[in-house]
Amino acid sequence: MRFVFPTTFAIIGLLSVPLAAQEDLSVDELTKLFQRQKAAFSEATSNGLGQTRGLKLITVEDAEAPQEAGNTTLTAQTDTGSATTDANKPLVATPVVFGQLDPDLQVNLQITFGFDSAALSQAEKPKLDKMCLVLKQSDLNLVRIVGHTDASGSAEYNEKLSSLRAKEVARHLIESCGIAPERLQTIGLGERFPANKNDSRADENRRVEFQALS
């Protein structure tokens, strides 16, 4: 689920409120946040400056975990099969325009995965119910789902794990919520953008971020 656009974005930054507080936001509050994100992206891409109030675009290297069969160490068990990635294959680096937004534009959820796992447990699925309602009731065309990890393990391993976790969240929204696949895009950024910059191994760094691109 890759997004074709003049440029590709990832919204990363400090959290405006603790993750627990963000999860308490109402459907209306989340919808308004997404509309603000959407407006910021629209202005930044149309004014030729690469930035606008609350948003600055910079180019970084994104690494996408290849989805091929082989010697796999990371597996996300799903209702329709399993998503795997070959631990012996190198990541594929591509340029990505990274959008640094002000903290008050961030939308993050603390979705807990098991150690070394990208499987979404039954206990965590209700956390996505509100996001499902937002997507169904809003006019958002494309939402990016970003996987983040803490700094435990190697950087390359964490890139792959975060990618699988983002894909698993998207799968749930598509299969259980009925969201059209073309409205979702996934990306994994591993440990590179911690929510807690003082402790790279902190629990809050393991999160899933949602971004309204259009």
N, C-alpha and C positions, 0 to 999 in steps of 0.2 A: 504494500500500500504506500507507494511513493507519490509525492505531490509534485506536479509539473506547474511551475509558476516562474515568473522572471527571476526570482531568487527563492531560496529555501530558508526557513527560519526555525530557531529554537529559542524559546523564552526562558531564560534562566536568571535567577537573581536571589536576593535575600528575601526571606519570608516576611510579609507585612504583619502577619499575626501567627501565633503558634499553629501547628498543623491541626491540633484538636479543635481550635477555635474556627479554623477554616472549614472543617467538616460540619460545624454547626450553622454555617451560612444557609439561608433559605434558598429555594429555587429562584425566587425573584432576585435575590442579592447576587447569586452566581450568574444569572443571566445578564445583569447589569455589568458585572465585571467582564464577562466575555464581550459585551458590546463595546466596552472601553478598549479592550485589547484589539478588537477588530478595527476600530476607528484609528488607533495608533498605527497599526500596520498599513492601513490604506493611505494615511497621510505620509508616512515615511517612504513608501514606495512611489508615491505620485509627485512628491515635491522635489525629487532629484537630489536631496541632501543626505539621504540615508539615515535621517534621524528626525525626531519631532519631540514635542514635550512628553517626557516620560519614557522615551524609547530611543536607543542608539543601536545601529546595526554594525556588526564587525564580522569579518570572515574568520572562521576557524576550520580545523580539519575534523570531519565527522568520520567515524569508523562504523560501518555496518557489518554485523556478523553474517557471513554467508550461510544460507539455509540449504545445505546439501547433506545427503546421506554419507555416512562414514563412521569413523571412530568418534562417537559422541560422548560428552561428559555432562552436558547440560540438556535436560529434557523437561518440557512443560506438558504434563498429561492433561488432555482436554477431553470433552465429551465426544469429539469427532476424530480423535487420534492423538498424536503427539507432535509437538514442534521441537525440532532438534537442530543443533548446530555443531559442526565439526571442530573440536578443540585443536586439531592439528593444522587447520587451515588458517592462513593469516586474515586479519580483518581488511576490508576494502575501504581505503580512505578516500573521501570525496570532500570538496570544499562546501561548506555550509555557511550561510549568512546567519550569524548568531544575534538574536535580539535581546539586548539588555534592557529590561523594563524596570520601572520603579517598583519597589516592593508592594505598593498598594494595588498593582495590577496582577499579582501572582495568584494562580489557582493550583493548589497542591493537595493531595490526599495521602495520608499515611496508610497505605495498603500493605499489610504484613504478609510476606512470603516466608516459607520455611527455608532453613539453611540450605544453600546450594540448589534451590528450587525456583521454578517459575510457574508453579501450579497455583491457581487462585482457589483458595479453600472456601467451603460453604460459609464459614463464619465471616469472611471478608466481603462476600458478594453484596450484602445489603448496603455497604458503603457506596456502591455504584448506582444504587436506585435513584438517588437524587440527581446524579449526572445524567441518567437515562431520561428523567423528566425534563431536564433543561434542554437536552438535545431534541427531544420530541416536540417541545413547545416553542422553541426558538427558531429564528431564520438563519442560523449559522450553517454555512455551506461546508466548511472544512475545519475540523478540530484535530490538532496534533496531540498525541499521547506520548509523553517523554518518560522513559524509565531512568531512575537514578539509583545508585548504590552507595554504600559507605566505602571506606578505603581498605576493608579487609580483602585479602587476596590480591592478585596481580591486576594491573590496570586493564590489560587485554581481556582477562577473564571477566572482569566487571563490565566491560563494554558489551560482551556477548550476553551476559546474564541480564543486564538492564534492557537490552533489545528484546529478549524473549519475554520479559515481564510486561513490557509495553504491548507486545503483540497479544499476550494473553488477556490483558484488559480490553483491548480492542475486540478480540474474539468474543468475549463475554457480552459486550455491548451490542455486537452484531447478532449473535445467536440468541441471547436471552432477552434483549431489549428491542430488537427489531430495527436497529439503526443501519442505514444503508452503508455498505462498505466504503463507497466512494466519498463518504463524509468524514472518514477517519484516516489518519496517517500515524505511523508509529516511528519512533526513533529511540535509540538507547545511547545515553551519554555517560554511563558508568559512574565513576567517582569524581569526575572532573569539576563538578559544580555543586559542592556540598551546601546544604542549607545551614549547617552549623560550621562556620569557617574556623572555629576554635578547636573543634574536635572532629577530625575527618572520619572517625569510626562511630560517631554518635548515631543512635537509632533514627533520628529525624532525617538523616541523609538518605535513608532508604525510603523513597517516596515515588509517587507517580504524579506527573505534572500535566495539566490540561491547558491548551493554548488555542484560542480562536484565531485562525489565520485569515478567514474570510467568512 
